[in-house]
Amino acid sequence: MAKGLSILFIFSKNQLLVLLIFSIVSFVSISLISALILIISCLLLHLLLFFFDIGYNPSLIFCLPTLFLPQEQELTGLVVWVTGASSGIGEELAYQLSKLGVSLVLSARRVHELERVKRKCLGNGNLKEKDIFVLPFDLANRSSHEVATKAVLQEFGRIDVLVNNAGKIHSSLIVDTKMDFFKELIELNYLGTVSLTKCVLPHMIERKQGKIVIVNSLVSFVPIAISSGYCASKHALRGFIHSLQIELTKHPGIIVSNICPGPVHSNIRKNALTEEVTKTVDHNKIQDRQMATRRCVRLMLVAMANNLKEVWIGEQPYLLVSYLWQYMPTLAWWIIRKFWEKRIDLFKSGVVRIFLSKYQ
Ligand SMILES: NC(=O)c1ccc[n+]([C@@H]2O[C@H](COP(=O)([O-])OP(=O)(O)OC[C@H]3O[C@@H](n4cnc5c(N)ncnc54)[C@H](O)[C@@H]3O)[C@@H](O)[C@H]2O)c1
């Protein structure tokens, strides 16, 4: 005890101050060095992913370049039902799947567009007339889902893969957005997908196998502006998918894949709901770095072939920001705010793609 006290007393006030400063400096520098090591390893990981423009959430799966994974040929021979097959990602899915030799069900609302896609599939792919079933229906009309599911089962006898792809976006600030917009986006992007999945699920449970693929988005966990209703509907889907994955734990043969692309070339922006009709259009000032549809779809097929539960697909910097959002949210917030600050001003001044909609 006395020894302990004597040790305490050998420090003068100045010495104590020096010791305190020394401790703080070493604590801060050690923390800084560890933070630096962490940041450098994250950057190296991102650099690796940059070359393969595909992100596997490392908390779910090891980061593996697509080169070393089983390829999309694994899907050959399956019965695949694609919704939203008349345009963009769904249309490209139809073309690439037809080349693989699957039995295809093509769904969207416009039958003539689906017939056009079917003709091109027959021209490009290895399929015969009997291998492609055109099944038009409105995903937002939930009462049609049971009948549609029965029609597919009657045509092909089974459903191996359901690709829930149909969806819509809107371009408007929250203050200007009608409640009808939010409702429509939830009805289509979220409830439509949930309802169709629920119709197909009992069939897959009975067969103890199947793949439910949901084309979600990076915005299902990274926030964006000017499309709050879309962002919210995709966030809702993310919650649904994760709950479904847990509930299917006892059915390991049924895989639920949450596919999260960043911006991709498609007609989604052209078909966006917007109330803005008076603003001028400047196509040049806002240019998203969009991934080629073909590349996105190829990576989606690799993800399906490998039964991945979650996959992030995007050009940089979107993929990098998604990782930052997950692991360094303060920095991600700063970047996202800076990015959107300028865009919101541009949007308000009319420099944005404006497209007409039924809400005008
Ligand atoms: N393009 C992107 O940048 C991007 C990024 C992330 C996620 N996504 C998602 O990809 C999916 C496909 O979008 P896309 O980019 O190919 O857009 P798109 O507009 O080119 O295609 C959308 C498809 O959905 C169909 N659809 C729309 N409303 C429907 C309804 N009520 N009933 C049935 N079908 C309906 C359309 O007819 C079309 O076939 C969407 O779920 C979208 O949220 C797109």
The ligand as a Tripos MOL2 file, in Angstrom:
@<TRIPOS>MOLECULE
LIG
   44    48     1     0     0
SMALL
NO_CHARGES

@<TRIPOS>ATOM
      1 N1        -32.8980    0.3740  -64.5530 N.am      1 LIG1
      2 C1        -32.3610    0.6100  -63.3800 C.2       1 LIG1
      3 O1        -31.5350    1.5140  -63.2380 O.2       1 LIG1
      4 C2        -32.7290   -0.2500  -62.2040 C.ar      1 LIG1
      5 C3        -31.8950   -0.2210  -61.0780 C.ar      1 LIG1
      6 C4        -32.2340   -1.0130  -59.9900 C.ar      1 LIG1
      7 C5        -33.3560   -1.8040  -60.0260 C.ar      1 LIG1
      8 N2        -34.1500   -1.8110  -61.1260 N.ar      1 LIG1
      9 C6        -35.3510   -2.6520  -61.1050 C.3       1 LIG1
     10 O2        -35.3650   -3.4740  -62.2390 O.3       1 LIG1
     11 C7        -36.7080   -3.8390  -62.5320 C.3       1 LIG1
     12 C8        -36.9500   -3.7040  -64.0360 C.3       1 LIG1
     13 O3        -36.8890   -2.3490  -64.3860 O.3       1 LIG1
     14 P1        -36.2350   -1.8160  -65.7570 P.3       1 LIG1
     15 O4        -35.1160   -0.9320  -65.3790 O.co2     1 LIG1
     16 O5        -36.0040   -2.9030  -66.6940 O.co2     1 LIG1
     17 O6        -37.4320   -0.8500  -66.2380 O.3       1 LIG1
     18 P2        -38.3430   -0.8660  -67.5510 P.3       1 LIG1
     19 O7        -39.2870    0.2650  -67.3950 O.co2     1 LIG1
     20 O8        -37.5010   -0.8880  -68.7680 O.co2     1 LIG1
     21 O9        -39.1270   -2.2510  -67.4240 O.3       1 LIG1
     22 C9        -40.1210   -2.4370  -66.4520 C.3       1 LIG1
     23 C10       -40.9670   -3.6220  -66.8320 C.3       1 LIG1
     24 O10       -42.0080   -3.7550  -65.8390 O.3       1 LIG1
     25 C11       -43.2570   -3.8230  -66.5020 C.3       1 LIG1
     26 N3        -44.3450   -3.2760  -65.6890 N.ar      1 LIG1
     27 C12       -44.4930   -2.0220  -65.2300 C.ar      1 LIG1
     28 N4        -45.6600   -1.9130  -64.5790 N.ar      1 LIG1
     29 C13       -46.2690   -3.1280  -64.6360 C.ar      1 LIG1
     30 C14       -47.4920   -3.6490  -64.1620 C.ar      1 LIG1
     31 N5        -48.3700   -2.8860  -63.4920 N.pl3     1 LIG1
     32 N6        -47.7760   -4.9520  -64.4000 N.ar      1 LIG1
     33 C15       -46.9290   -5.7420  -65.0780 C.ar      1 LIG1
     34 N7        -45.7580   -5.3030  -65.5680 N.ar      1 LIG1
     35 C16       -45.4390   -4.0110  -65.3430 C.ar      1 LIG1
     36 C17       -43.0640   -2.9770  -67.7680 C.3       1 LIG1
     37 O11       -44.0490   -3.2760  -68.7260 O.3       1 LIG1
     38 C18       -41.6710   -3.4240  -68.1780 C.3       1 LIG1
     39 O12       -41.7540   -4.6410  -68.8600 O.3       1 LIG1
     40 C19       -37.5840   -2.9470  -61.6740 C.3       1 LIG1
     41 O13       -38.0760   -3.6890  -60.5830 O.3       1 LIG1
     42 C20       -36.6400   -1.8780  -61.1950 C.3       1 LIG1
     43 O14       -37.0210   -1.3620  -59.9580 O.3       1 LIG1
     44 C21       -33.8640   -1.0500  -62.2240 C.ar      1 LIG1
@<TRIPOS>BOND
     1     1     2 1
     2     2     3 2
     3     2     4 1
     4     4     5 ar
     5     4    44 ar
     6     5     6 ar
     7     6     7 ar
     8     7     8 ar
     9     8     9 1
    10     8    44 ar
    11     9    10 1
    12     9    42 1
    13    10    11 1
    14    11    12 1
    15    11    40 1
    16    12    13 1
    17    13    14 1
    18    14    15 2
    19    14    16 1
    20    14    17 1
    21    17    18 1
    22    18    19 2
    23    18    20 1
    24    18    21 1
    25    21    22 1
    26    22    23 1
    27    23    24 1
    28    23    38 1
    29    24    25 1
    30    25    26 1
    31    25    36 1
    32    26    27 ar
    33    26    35 ar
    34    27    28 ar
    35    28    29 ar
    36    29    30 ar
    37    29    35 ar
    38    30    31 1
    39    30    32 ar
    40    32    33 ar
    41    33    34 ar
    42    34    35 ar
    43    36    37 1
    44    36    38 1
    45    38    39 1
    46    40    41 1
    47    40    42 1
    48    42    43 1
@<TRIPOS>SUBSTRUCTURE
     1 LIG1         1 GROUP 0 **** ****
